[in-house]
Every structure is written in C-alpha cells, then in structure tokens.
Amino acid sequence: ADGQESCAELSFACPRRSQAPPLLIEVCPLRDSSNELDPGLRGSLICIMDPSFTKDISCEGLAILFGFSPSEKAVCDALLQGRSTREVADIRNVSPETVRTQVKAVYTKTGVANRVELIRLAIGANPPIK
C-alpha cells in the first residue's frame, strides 16, 4: 500500500474453524500527504478484532479526560460493568441517593444523558487493544 489509492480501508470477516464468531479484519493503507514520513515507507495498518474477546470496559480514559473524583471513577467503573444503582450502593457502602448524585455528576461532566451513551463514550476513549 503506497497510499496512492482512494480506498480508505477494507473490512472483511475471517471465518474460524471453531464455533467462535468470525474475526473482523480492517486493513488501512498508510498515507503521508504532507510528506512527513520517510518517502520509502509503504505499508498498511492491520487491525484484527475478535468479538468473542470480552473484557470490562475501563473508565480510566474518561476519568482522565473529564477529571473524575475517586468516587465518580468508582461509580463509573461499576456502571460500565452493568451494576445497578442499588448494587453500586451496596458495594460502596453508601446510600442509593449518594450513588444517584455521583451518577448525575458523571453524566454532567461527560455530557451524556444515560448509561448507553456513557458506555459508547468509554469505548471510544479506550480502544479494545489486547
């Protein structure tokens, strides 16, 4: 890939021999329109995503970007793990109202309206790299 083609990327599924879902493979040619890299550099960035690989979504990136307090970070981590307000309150040994207040602070700082938006934002701030 010398970066001359107009194709931004190529995505395709790669089946497996096992019952696991196929891998998603993205191939992105390297481009250097501003000539900042070595002129002899040619190649592609290849990303392989395994939908069967699940890991907890981290709140680390959001905590840094939005300046969470330690309590807000702990609550955000619990929300990203799918915990309910009551579960978070029990785990943190605080009242559900305290958790609701901290959830509102997390939503306000990040500019999201609900947990789904928070999860999407967290995924964007933490690429799923193994």
Disulfide bonds with the S-S distance in Angstrom:
none
